[in-house]
Amino acid sequence: RESMQSKSSSVPGALPEFSNLHGTSTRSVASVAPRNNSINQVATTRFLELKTIDYTDQNGVERKWDMASRTTKGSGDIADAVIIIPLLRTSGSNKTETLLVEQYRPPVGRDTIEFPAGLIDKDEDPETAAMRELREETGFIGSKCTILSGPSVSRVLCMSPGLCDETVNCVVVEVDMDNPANQGTPKTELDEGEFCVVKKVELKKGLKRALDNGQTMPFAGLYMFAMGLEVGLRMREK
């Protein structure tokens, strides 16, 4: 009998690791492949644009969708920003810590806790942007990650695809705590009007607990990272 995996992998664009359980595939069943027909600007500010998309769904029905976009948005093949996952390592210690940034976010009206992050400058690759943003936001000096079996820079990822076209690369960065530049309280290089409190927390034992018990609102990606880490550790124990 043909396996579910082989069935799903026969669909153009499907990943062989995924199996469709229900719903319809826009690639295999639909009479029309969904597509964007036009994008029109509605309003703009210094940093953001409001746009309306005219698109055709998989049933051939023409529809509209409102979205937000950065005014600095570049090519669709290049991410807008990086999210940095710092791994703090000290020789002689089995403990791995990470760095988080606490800051006030006006759209949610409260302090949030997030991984360090920032926009990718023009002609800058994601890894270079990650090292720069880590230094500016936290003061710590990072280096290329060598402990992962796979790439330390993710593919281009969407952030909130129902609302905006913002994209990011996740970059894992090693921070050598034996480096004198990373000892004490490293000096940040924040922009005018930017206020960040840098937090250090142990990955395996303290991250999810700190997010659950804190008074700040966690960034969803950070919380999912912490939850996934906890699930993985618990499953490995069984």
Beta strands, then each sheet from edge to edge (+ up, - down):
strand 1: 35-44
strand 2: 48-56
strand 3: 62-70
strand 4: 81-89
strand 5: 97-105
strand 6: 110-114
strand 7: 117-119
strand 8: 143-144
strand 9: 157-158
strand 10: 167-176
strand 11: 197-202
strand 12: 217-218
sheet 1: 1+ 2- 3+
sheet 2: 7+ 4- 10- 8+
sheet 3: 7+ 4- 10- 9+
sheet 4: 11+ 5- 6+ 12+
end
